[in-house]
Amino acid sequence: MIIPLRSRREGRDLRKVGFYDPINNQTYLNVPAILYFLEKGAQPTATVHDILKKAGVFTELTLNQTKFI
């Protein structure tokens, strides 16, 4: 989910871009939507960052964008 910074953690989301179910080990990521929001300055939480890194999403960002380590 993409949630505005000023909203509560459980507040209204702007857009659902994927889900992660650790119990059933299922992940769905809408990579084009995720890349769009990252390029616009979205900051993933540490947990989401780890999921995106494991899925290889950051390799899709262009070299002139902010590097996520």
N, CA, C and O atoms as a Maestro MAE file, in Angstrom:
{
 s_m_m2io_version
 :::
 2.0.0
}

f_m_ct {
 s_m_title
 :::
 protein
 m_atom[276] {
  # First column is atom index #
  i_m_mmod_type
  r_m_x_coord
  r_m_y_coord
  r_m_z_coord
  i_m_residue_number
  s_m_chain_name
  s_m_pdb_residue_name
  s_m_pdb_atom_name
  i_m_atomic_number
  :::
  1 25 0.829 -1.173 0.000 1 A "MET " " N  " 7
  2 3 0.000 0.000 0.000 1 A "MET " " CA " 6
  3 2 0.879 1.243 0.000 1 A "MET " " C  " 6
  4 15 1.945 1.267 0.615 1 A "MET " " O  " 8
  5 25 0.437 2.223 -0.666 2 A "ILE " " N  " 7
  6 3 1.081 3.526 -0.638 2 A "ILE " " CA " 6
  7 2 0.221 4.402 0.268 2 A "ILE " " C  " 6
  8 15 -0.960 4.624 0.000 2 A "ILE " " O  " 8
  9 25 0.832 4.896 1.345 3 A "ILE " " N  " 7
  10 3 0.110 5.699 2.333 3 A "ILE " " CA " 6
  11 2 0.824 7.037 2.461 3 A "ILE " " C  " 6
  12 15 2.048 7.071 2.585 3 A "ILE " " O  " 8
  13 25 0.078 8.141 2.435 4 A "PRO " " N  " 7
  14 3 0.705 9.454 2.602 4 A "PRO " " CA " 6
  15 2 1.424 9.554 3.954 4 A "PRO " " C  " 6
  16 15 0.980 8.984 4.951 4 A "PRO " " O  " 8
  17 25 2.516 10.272 3.968 5 A "LEU " " N  " 7
  18 3 3.340 10.416 5.165 5 A "LEU " " CA " 6
  19 2 2.556 10.974 6.344 5 A "LEU " " C  " 6
  20 15 2.783 10.565 7.483 5 A "LEU " " O  " 8
  21 25 1.652 11.889 6.094 6 A "ARG " " N  " 7
  22 3 0.919 12.534 7.181 6 A "ARG " " CA " 6
  23 2 -0.252 11.707 7.693 6 A "ARG " " C  " 6
  24 15 -0.904 12.095 8.663 6 A "ARG " " O  " 8
  25 25 -0.524 10.583 7.060 7 A "SER " " N  " 7
  26 3 -1.643 9.740 7.486 7 A "SER " " CA " 6
  27 2 -1.208 8.783 8.591 7 A "SER " " C  " 6
  28 15 -0.021 8.514 8.777 7 A "SER " " O  " 8
  29 25 -2.196 8.281 9.314 8 A "ARG " " N  " 7
  30 3 -1.926 7.251 10.303 8 A "ARG " " CA " 6
  31 2 -1.454 5.998 9.585 8 A "ARG " " C  " 6
  32 15 -1.728 5.813 8.400 8 A "ARG " " O  " 8
  33 25 -0.748 5.144 10.302 9 A "ARG " " N  " 7
  34 3 -0.214 3.914 9.715 9 A "ARG " " CA " 6
  35 2 -1.331 3.050 9.138 9 A "ARG " " C  " 6
  36 15 -1.165 2.460 8.071 9 A "ARG " " O  " 8
  37 25 -2.442 2.971 9.816 10 A "GLU " " N  " 7
  38 3 -3.569 2.167 9.350 10 A "GLU " " CA " 6
  39 2 -4.581 3.025 8.585 10 A "GLU " " C  " 6
  40 15 -5.739 2.638 8.426 10 A "GLU " " O  " 8
  41 25 -4.135 4.190 8.115 11 A "GLY " " N  " 7
  42 3 -5.033 5.104 7.424 11 A "GLY " " CA " 6
  43 2 -5.363 4.646 6.020 11 A "GLY " " C  " 6
  44 15 -5.020 3.539 5.602 11 A "GLY " " O  " 8
  45 25 -6.031 5.521 5.311 12 A "ARG " " N  " 7
  46 3 -6.455 5.225 3.949 12 A "ARG " " CA " 6
  47 2 -5.240 5.186 3.021 12 A "ARG " " C  " 6
  48 15 -4.380 6.065 3.072 12 A "ARG " " O  " 8
  49 25 -5.181 4.157 2.175 13 A "ASP " " N  " 7
  50 3 -4.060 4.029 1.257 13 A "ASP " " CA " 6
  51 2 -4.363 4.737 -0.057 13 A "ASP " " C  " 6
  52 15 -5.522 4.872 -0.447 13 A "ASP " " O  " 8
  53 25 -3.310 5.189 -0.736 14 A "LEU " " N  " 7
  54 3 -3.471 5.823 -2.038 14 A "LEU " " CA " 6
  55 2 -3.658 4.779 -3.132 14 A "LEU " " C  " 6
  56 15 -4.459 4.954 -4.051 14 A "LEU " " O  " 8
  57 25 -2.904 3.696 -3.014 15 A "ARG " " N  " 7
  58 3 -2.968 2.645 -4.023 15 A "ARG " " CA " 6
  59 2 -2.337 1.376 -3.467 15 A "ARG " " C  " 6
  60 15 -1.308 1.430 -2.793 15 A "ARG " " O  " 8
  61 25 -2.951 0.242 -3.751 16 A "LYS " " N  " 7
  62 3 -2.370 -1.041 -3.360 16 A "LYS " " CA " 6
  63 2 -1.457 -1.487 -4.489 16 A "LYS " " C  " 6
  64 15 -1.885 -1.594 -5.638 16 A "LYS " " O  " 8
  65 25 -0.194 -1.747 -4.159 17 A "VAL " " N  " 7
  66 3 0.792 -2.110 -5.181 17 A "VAL " " CA " 6
  67 2 1.347 -3.515 -4.983 17 A "VAL " " C  " 6
  68 15 2.290 -3.914 -5.666 17 A "VAL " " O  " 8
  69 25 0.768 -4.260 -4.055 18 A "GLY " " N  " 7
  70 3 1.210 -5.632 -3.845 18 A "GLY " " CA " 6
  71 2 0.825 -6.122 -2.471 18 A "GLY " " C  " 6
  72 15 0.228 -5.405 -1.668 18 A "GLY " " O  " 8
  73 25 1.189 -7.380 -2.227 19 A "PHE " " N  " 7
  74 3 0.971 -7.946 -0.901 19 A "PHE " " CA " 6
  75 2 2.040 -8.991 -0.611 19 A "PHE " " C  " 6
  76 15 2.688 -9.515 -1.516 19 A "PHE " " O  " 8
  77 25 2.203 -9.276 0.665 20 A "TYR " " N  " 7
  78 3 3.164 -10.271 1.131 20 A "TYR " " CA " 6
  79 2 2.485 -11.086 2.216 20 A "TYR " " C  " 6
  80 15 1.996 -10.535 3.202 20 A "TYR " " O  " 8
  81 25 2.456 -12.396 2.033 21 A "ASP " " N  " 7
  82 3 1.862 -13.312 2.999 21 A "ASP " " CA " 6
  83 2 2.957 -14.255 3.481 21 A "ASP " " C  " 6
  84 15 3.251 -15.247 2.814 21 A "ASP " " O  " 8
  85 25 3.570 -13.961 4.632 22 A "PRO " " N  " 7
  86 3 4.683 -14.792 5.099 22 A "PRO " " CA " 6
  87 2 4.263 -16.197 5.515 22 A "PRO " " C  " 6
  88 15 5.081 -17.117 5.477 22 A "PRO " " O  " 8
  89 25 3.023 -16.379 5.905 23 A "ILE " " N  " 7
  90 3 2.564 -17.698 6.345 23 A "ILE " " CA " 6
  91 2 2.524 -18.663 5.162 23 A "ILE " " C  " 6
  92 15 2.981 -19.801 5.261 23 A "ILE " " O  " 8
  93 25 1.970 -18.195 4.042 24 A "ASN " " N  " 7
  94 3 1.884 -19.037 2.855 24 A "ASN " " CA " 6
  95 2 3.029 -18.785 1.868 24 A "ASN " " C  " 6
  96 15 3.060 -19.363 0.782 24 A "ASN " " O  " 8
  97 25 3.967 -17.916 2.259 25 A "ASN " " N  " 7
  98 3 5.125 -17.574 1.435 25 A "ASN " " CA " 6
  99 2 4.698 -17.105 0.039 25 A "ASN " " C  " 6
  100 15 5.223 -17.574 -0.970 25 A "ASN " " O  " 8
  101 25 3.743 -16.176 -0.002 26 A "GLN " " N  " 7
  102 3 3.258 -15.624 -1.259 26 A "GLN " " CA " 6
  103 2 3.563 -14.135 -1.318 26 A "GLN " " C  " 6
  104 15 3.396 -13.407 -0.338 26 A "GLN " " O  " 8
  105 25 4.010 -13.704 -2.480 27 A "THR " " N  " 7
  106 3 4.287 -12.294 -2.707 27 A "THR " " CA " 6
  107 2 3.756 -11.909 -4.074 27 A "THR " " C  " 6
  108 15 3.971 -12.625 -5.051 27 A "THR " " O  " 8
  109 25 3.068 -10.790 -4.147 28 A "TYR " " N  " 7
  110 3 2.669 -10.211 -5.430 28 A "TYR " " CA " 6
  111 2 3.083 -8.746 -5.412 28 A "TYR " " C  " 6
  112 15 2.728 -8.009 -4.492 28 A "TYR " " O  " 8
  113 25 3.829 -8.326 -6.419 29 A "LEU " " N  " 7
  114 3 4.272 -6.948 -6.522 29 A "LEU " " CA " 6
  115 2 3.912 -6.390 -7.892 29 A "LEU " " C  " 6
  116 15 4.215 -7.005 -8.914 29 A "LEU " " O  " 8
  117 25 3.275 -5.241 -7.916 30 A "ASN " " N  " 7
  118 3 3.008 -4.526 -9.156 30 A "ASN " " CA " 6
  119 2 4.230 -3.644 -9.402 30 A "ASN " " C  " 6
  120 15 4.249 -2.473 -9.023 30 A "ASN " " O  " 8
  121 25 5.241 -4.215 -10.035 31 A "VAL " " N  " 7
  122 3 6.539 -3.556 -10.170 31 A "VAL " " CA " 6
  123 2 6.445 -2.209 -10.885 31 A "VAL " " C  " 6
  124 15 7.053 -1.252 -10.407 31 A "VAL " " O  " 8
  125 25 5.722 -2.075 -11.998 32 A "PRO " " N  " 7
  126 3 5.643 -0.746 -12.625 32 A "PRO " " CA " 6
  127 2 5.078 0.324 -11.690 32 A "PRO " " C  " 6
  128 15 5.575 1.450 -11.673 32 A "PRO " " O  " 8
  129 25 4.062 -0.009 -10.924 33 A "ALA " " N  " 7
  130 3 3.486 0.959 -9.979 33 A "ALA " " CA " 6
  131 2 4.479 1.279 -8.857 33 A "ALA " " C  " 6
  132 15 4.601 2.433 -8.446 33 A "ALA " " O  " 8
  133 25 5.179 0.268 -8.368 34 A "ILE " " N  " 7
  134 3 6.166 0.481 -7.308 34 A "ILE " " CA " 6
  135 2 7.283 1.384 -7.804 34 A "ILE " " C  " 6
  136 15 7.685 2.313 -7.104 34 A "ILE " " O  " 8
  137 25 7.789 1.121 -9.008 35 A "LEU " " N  " 7
  138 3 8.852 1.959 -9.575 35 A "LEU " " CA " 6
  139 2 8.375 3.396 -9.761 35 A "LEU " " C  " 6
  140 15 9.131 4.337 -9.522 35 A "LEU " " O  " 8
  141 25 7.134 3.567 -10.183 36 A "TYR " " N  " 7
  142 3 6.578 4.910 -10.354 36 A "TYR " " CA " 6
  143 2 6.646 5.685 -9.040 36 A "TYR " " C  " 6
  144 15 7.118 6.821 -9.007 36 A "TYR " " O  " 8
  145 25 6.176 5.069 -7.963 37 A "PHE " " N  " 7
  146 3 6.160 5.765 -6.676 37 A "PHE " " CA " 6
  147 2 7.567 5.976 -6.120 37 A "PHE " " C  " 6
  148 15 7.837 7.008 -5.505 37 A "PHE " " O  " 8
  149 25 8.463 5.019 -6.327 38 A "LEU " " N  " 7
  150 3 9.846 5.206 -5.876 38 A "LEU " " CA " 6
  151 2 10.510 6.364 -6.621 38 A "LEU " " C  " 6
  152 15 11.237 7.158 -6.024 38 A "LEU " " O  " 8
  153 25 10.257 6.452 -7.922 39 A "GLU " " N  " 7
  154 3 10.825 7.549 -8.714 39 A "GLU " " CA " 6
  155 2 10.249 8.896 -8.305 39 A "GLU " " C  " 6
  156 15 10.904 9.924 -8.477 39 A "GLU " " O  " 8
  157 25 9.040 8.906 -7.768 40 A "LYS " " N  " 7
  158 3 8.410 10.140 -7.294 40 A "LYS " " CA " 6
  159 2 8.826 10.492 -5.871 40 A "LYS " " C  " 6
  160 15 8.402 11.517 -5.339 40 A "LYS " " O  " 8
  161 25 9.657 9.647 -5.246 41 A "GLY " " N  " 7
  162 3 10.178 9.969 -3.921 41 A "GLY " " CA " 6
  163 2 9.603 9.166 -2.773 41 A "GLY " " C  " 6
  164 15 9.889 9.471 -1.616 41 A "GLY " " O  " 8
  165 25 8.805 8.155 -3.051 42 A "ALA " " N  " 7
  166 3 8.263 7.331 -1.970 42 A "ALA " " CA " 6
  167 2 9.399 6.638 -1.219 42 A "ALA " " C  " 6
  168 15 10.380 6.205 -1.822 42 A "ALA " " O  " 8
  169 25 9.256 6.541 0.078 43 A "GLN " " N  " 7
  170 3 10.255 5.903 0.925 43 A "GLN " " CA " 6
  171 2 9.662 4.641 1.538 43 A "GLN " " C  " 6
  172 15 8.760 4.727 2.370 43 A "GLN " " O  " 8
  173 25 10.158 3.462 1.136 44 A "PRO " " N  " 7
  174 3 9.619 2.220 1.711 44 A "PRO " " CA " 6
  175 2 10.075 2.038 3.157 44 A "PRO " " C  " 6
  176 15 11.146 2.502 3.547 44 A "PRO " " O  " 8
  177 25 9.253 1.361 3.934 45 A "THR " " N  " 7
  178 3 9.675 1.009 5.289 45 A "THR " " CA " 6
  179 2 10.805 -0.008 5.184 45 A "THR " " C  " 6
  180 15 11.067 -0.534 4.102 45 A "THR " " O  " 8
  181 25 11.469 -0.287 6.288 46 A "ALA " " N  " 7
  182 3 12.585 -1.242 6.280 46 A "ALA " " CA " 6
  183 2 12.126 -2.622 5.817 46 A "ALA " " C  " 6
  184 15 12.822 -3.283 5.046 46 A "ALA " " O  " 8
  185 25 10.964 -3.055 6.283 47 A "THR " " N  " 7
  186 3 10.447 -4.364 5.894 47 A "THR " " CA " 6
  187 2 10.134 -4.407 4.407 47 A "THR " " C  " 6
  188 15 10.507 -5.357 3.718 47 A "THR " " O  " 8
  189 25 9.450 -3.383 3.910 48 A "VAL " " N  " 7
  190 3 9.112 -3.330 2.489 48 A "VAL " " CA " 6
  191 2 10.388 -3.232 1.657 48 A "VAL " " C  " 6
  192 15 10.486 -3.857 0.601 48 A "VAL " " O  " 8
  193 25 11.354 -2.462 2.118 49 A "HIS " " N  " 7
  194 3 12.634 -2.345 1.416 49 A "HIS " " CA " 6
  195 2 13.277 -3.720 1.246 49 A "HIS " " C  " 6
  196 15 13.767 -4.053 0.167 49 A "HIS " " O  " 8
  197 25 13.273 -4.514 2.312 50 A "ASP " " N  " 7
  198 3 13.857 -5.863 2.241 50 A "ASP " " CA " 6
  199 2 13.119 -6.747 1.240 50 A "ASP " " C  " 6
  200 15 13.747 -7.504 0.500 50 A "ASP " " O  " 8
  201 25 11.788 -6.656 1.213 51 A "ILE " " N  " 7
  202 3 10.984 -7.443 0.267 51 A "ILE " " CA " 6
  203 2 11.296 -7.014 -1.162 51 A "ILE " " C  " 6
  204 15 11.482 -7.860 -2.037 51 A "ILE " " O  " 8
  205 25 11.354 -5.707 -1.404 52 A "LEU " " N  " 7
  206 3 11.630 -5.209 -2.746 52 A "LEU " " CA " 6
  207 2 13.045 -5.566 -3.197 52 A "LEU " " C  " 6
  208 15 13.268 -5.905 -4.359 52 A "LEU " " O  " 8
  209 25 13.993 -5.487 -2.273 53 A "LYS " " N  " 7
  210 3 15.374 -5.842 -2.598 53 A "LYS " " CA " 6
  211 2 15.482 -7.320 -2.962 53 A "LYS " " C  " 6
  212 15 16.151 -7.682 -3.929 53 A "LYS " " O  " 8
  213 25 14.824 -8.163 -2.186 54 A "LYS " " N  " 7
  214 3 14.838 -9.608 -2.451 54 A "LYS " " CA " 6
  215 2 14.200 -9.930 -3.806 54 A "LYS " " C  " 6
  216 15 14.620 -10.866 -4.486 54 A "LYS " " O  " 8
  217 25 13.188 -9.154 -4.191 55 A "ALA " " N  " 7
  218 3 12.500 -9.367 -5.471 55 A "ALA " " CA " 6
  219 2 13.250 -8.738 -6.646 55 A "ALA " " C  " 6
  220 15 12.873 -8.951 -7.799 55 A "ALA " " O  " 8
  221 25 14.303 -7.969 -6.372 56 A "GLY " " N  " 7
  222 3 15.088 -7.371 -7.438 56 A "GLY " " CA " 6
  223 2 14.487 -6.110 -8.031 56 A "GLY " " C  " 6
  224 15 14.833 -5.722 -9.146 56 A "GLY " " O  " 8
  225 25 13.597 -5.472 -7.303 57 A "VAL " " N  " 7
  226 3 12.934 -4.272 -7.818 57 A "VAL " " CA " 6
  227 2 13.928 -3.129 -7.994 57 A "VAL " " C  " 6
  228 15 13.810 -2.356 -8.945 57 A "VAL " " O  " 8
  229 25 14.891 -3.012 -7.108 58 A "PHE " " N  " 7
  230 3 15.814 -1.885 -7.170 58 A "PHE " " CA " 6
  231 2 16.766 -1.969 -8.356 58 A "PHE " " C  " 6
  232 15 17.318 -0.950 -8.770 58 A "PHE " " O  " 8
  233 25 16.968 -3.151 -8.908 59 A "THR " " N  " 7
  234 3 17.815 -3.259 -10.096 59 A "THR " " CA " 6
  235 2 17.137 -2.650 -11.312 59 A "THR " " C  " 6
  236 15 17.793 -2.371 -12.315 59 A "THR " " O  " 8
  237 25 15.818 -2.440 -11.229 60 A "GLU " " N  " 7
  238 3 15.056 -1.862 -12.330 60 A "GLU " " CA " 6
  239 2 15.152 -0.331 -12.364 60 A "GLU " " C  " 6
  240 15 14.875 0.293 -13.388 60 A "GLU " " O  " 8
  241 25 15.540 0.253 -11.256 61 A "LEU " " N  " 7
  242 3 15.657 1.713 -11.228 61 A "LEU " " CA " 6
  243 2 16.845 2.141 -12.087 61 A "LEU " " C  " 6
  244 15 17.856 1.441 -12.153 61 A "LEU " " O  " 8
  245 25 16.721 3.265 -12.728 62 A "THR " " N  " 7
  246 3 17.813 3.748 -13.559 62 A "THR " " CA " 6
  247 2 18.982 4.196 -12.694 62 A "THR " " C  " 6
  248 15 18.809 4.476 -11.508 62 A "THR " " O  " 8
  249 25 20.172 4.265 -13.284 63 A "LEU " " N  " 7
  250 3 21.375 4.583 -12.530 63 A "LEU " " CA " 6
  251 2 21.373 6.002 -11.974 63 A "LEU " " C  " 6
  252 15 22.052 6.271 -10.983 63 A "LEU " " O  " 8
  253 25 20.639 6.898 -12.578 64 A "ASN " " N  " 7
  254 3 20.649 8.278 -12.087 64 A "ASN " " CA " 6
  255 2 19.662 8.525 -10.954 64 A "ASN " " C  " 6
  256 15 19.557 9.650 -10.466 64 A "ASN " " O  " 8
  257 25 18.939 7.497 -10.529 65 A "GLN " " N  " 7
  258 3 18.005 7.640 -9.419 65 A "GLN " " CA " 6
  259 2 18.736 7.421 -8.105 65 A "GLN " " C  " 6
  260 15 19.899 7.018 -8.094 65 A "GLN " " O  " 8
  261 25 18.058 7.684 -7.004 66 A "THR " " N  " 7
  262 3 18.610 7.479 -5.673 66 A "THR " " CA " 6
  263 2 18.942 6.013 -5.503 66 A "THR " " C  " 6
  264 15 18.151 5.147 -5.875 66 A "THR " " O  " 8
  265 25 20.110 5.727 -4.942 67 A "LYS " " N  " 7
  266 3 20.503 4.347 -4.725 67 A "LYS " " CA " 6
  267 2 19.928 3.866 -3.395 67 A "LYS " " C  " 6
  268 15 20.016 4.559 -2.381 67 A "LYS " " O  " 8
  269 25 19.344 2.681 -3.410 68 A "PHE " " N  " 7
  270 3 18.808 2.061 -2.208 68 A "PHE " " CA " 6
  271 2 19.705 0.881 -1.877 68 A "PHE " " C  " 6
  272 15 19.851 -0.044 -2.675 68 A "PHE " " O  " 8
  273 25 20.292 0.919 -0.718 69 A "ILE " " N  " 7
  274 3 21.221 -0.151 -0.330 69 A "ILE " " CA " 6
  275 2 20.614 -0.990 0.762 69 A "ILE " " C  " 6
  276 15 21.239 -1.943 1.228 69 A "ILE " " O  " 8
  :::
 }
 m_bond[275] {
  # First column is bond index #
  i_m_from
  i_m_to
  i_m_order
  :::
  1 1 2 1
  2 2 3 1
  3 3 4 2
  4 3 5 1
  5 5 6 1
  6 6 7 1
  7 7 8 2
  8 7 9 1
  9 9 10 1
  10 10 11 1
  11 11 12 2
  12 11 13 1
  13 13 14 1
  14 14 15 1
  15 15 16 2
  16 15 17 1
  17 17 18 1
  18 18 19 1
  19 19 20 2
  20 19 21 1
  21 21 22 1
  22 22 23 1
  23 23 24 2
  24 23 25 1
  25 25 26 1
  26 26 27 1
  27 27 28 2
  28 27 29 1
  29 29 30 1
  30 30 31 1
  31 31 32 2
  32 31 33 1
  33 33 34 1
  34 34 35 1
  35 35 36 2
  36 35 37 1
  37 37 38 1
  38 38 39 1
  39 39 40 2
  40 39 41 1
  41 41 42 1
  42 42 43 1
  43 43 44 2
  44 43 45 1
  45 45 46 1
  46 46 47 1
  47 47 48 2
  48 47 49 1
  49 49 50 1
  50 50 51 1
  51 51 52 2
  52 51 53 1
  53 53 54 1
  54 54 55 1
  55 55 56 2
  56 55 57 1
  57 57 58 1
  58 58 59 1
  59 59 60 2
  60 59 61 1
  61 61 62 1
  62 62 63 1
  63 63 64 2
  64 63 65 1
  65 65 66 1
  66 66 67 1
  67 67 68 2
  68 67 69 1
  69 69 70 1
  70 70 71 1
  71 71 72 2
  72 71 73 1
  73 73 74 1
  74 74 75 1
  75 75 76 2
  76 75 77 1
  77 77 78 1
  78 78 79 1
  79 79 80 2
  80 79 81 1
  81 81 82 1
  82 82 83 1
  83 83 84 2
  84 83 85 1
  85 85 86 1
  86 86 87 1
  87 87 88 2
  88 87 89 1
  89 89 90 1
  90 90 91 1
  91 91 92 2
  92 91 93 1
  93 93 94 1
  94 94 95 1
  95 95 96 2
  96 95 97 1
  97 97 98 1
  98 98 99 1
  99 99 100 2
  100 99 101 1
  101 101 102 1
  102 102 103 1
  103 103 104 2
  104 103 105 1
  105 105 106 1
  106 106 107 1
  107 107 108 2
  108 107 109 1
  109 109 110 1
  110 110 111 1
  111 111 112 2
  112 111 113 1
  113 113 114 1
  114 114 115 1
  115 115 116 2
  116 115 117 1
  117 117 118 1
  118 118 119 1
  119 119 120 2
  120 119 121 1
  121 121 122 1
  122 122 123 1
  123 123 124 2
  124 123 125 1
  125 125 126 1
  126 126 127 1
  127 127 128 2
  128 127 129 1
  129 129 130 1
  130 130 131 1
  131 131 132 2
  132 131 133 1
  133 133 134 1
  134 134 135 1
  135 135 136 2
  136 135 137 1
  137 137 138 1
  138 138 139 1
  139 139 140 2
  140 139 141 1
  141 141 142 1
  142 142 143 1
  143 143 144 2
  144 143 145 1
  145 145 146 1
  146 146 147 1
  147 147 148 2
  148 147 149 1
  149 149 150 1
  150 150 151 1
  151 151 152 2
  152 151 153 1
  153 153 154 1
  154 154 155 1
  155 155 156 2
  156 155 157 1
  157 157 158 1
  158 158 159 1
  159 159 160 2
  160 159 161 1
  161 161 162 1
  162 162 163 1
  163 163 164 2
  164 163 165 1
  165 165 166 1
  166 166 167 1
  167 167 168 2
  168 167 169 1
  169 169 170 1
  170 170 171 1
  171 171 172 2
  172 171 173 1
  173 173 174 1
  174 174 175 1
  175 175 176 2
  176 175 177 1
  177 177 178 1
  178 178 179 1
  179 179 180 2
  180 179 181 1
  181 181 182 1
  182 182 183 1
  183 183 184 2
  184 183 185 1
  185 185 186 1
  186 186 187 1
  187 187 188 2
  188 187 189 1
  189 189 190 1
  190 190 191 1
  191 191 192 2
  192 191 193 1
  193 193 194 1
  194 194 195 1
  195 195 196 2
  196 195 197 1
  197 197 198 1
  198 198 199 1
  199 199 200 2
  200 199 201 1
  201 201 202 1
  202 202 203 1
  203 203 204 2
  204 203 205 1
  205 205 206 1
  206 206 207 1
  207 207 208 2
  208 207 209 1
  209 209 210 1
  210 210 211 1
  211 211 212 2
  212 211 213 1
  213 213 214 1
  214 214 215 1
  215 215 216 2
  216 215 217 1
  217 217 218 1
  218 218 219 1
  219 219 220 2
  220 219 221 1
  221 221 222 1
  222 222 223 1
  223 223 224 2
  224 223 225 1
  225 225 226 1
  226 226 227 1
  227 227 228 2
  228 227 229 1
  229 229 230 1
  230 230 231 1
  231 231 232 2
  232 231 233 1
  233 233 234 1
  234 234 235 1
  235 235 236 2
  236 235 237 1
  237 237 238 1
  238 238 239 1
  239 239 240 2
  240 239 241 1
  241 241 242 1
  242 242 243 1
  243 243 244 2
  244 243 245 1
  245 245 246 1
  246 246 247 1
  247 247 248 2
  248 247 249 1
  249 249 250 1
  250 250 251 1
  251 251 252 2
  252 251 253 1
  253 253 254 1
  254 254 255 1
  255 255 256 2
  256 255 257 1
  257 257 258 1
  258 258 259 1
  259 259 260 2
  260 259 261 1
  261 261 262 1
  262 262 263 1
  263 263 264 2
  264 263 265 1
  265 265 266 1
  266 266 267 1
  267 267 268 2
  268 267 269 1
  269 269 270 1
  270 270 271 1
  271 271 272 2
  272 271 273 1
  273 273 274 1
  274 274 275 1
  275 275 276 2
  :::
 }
}
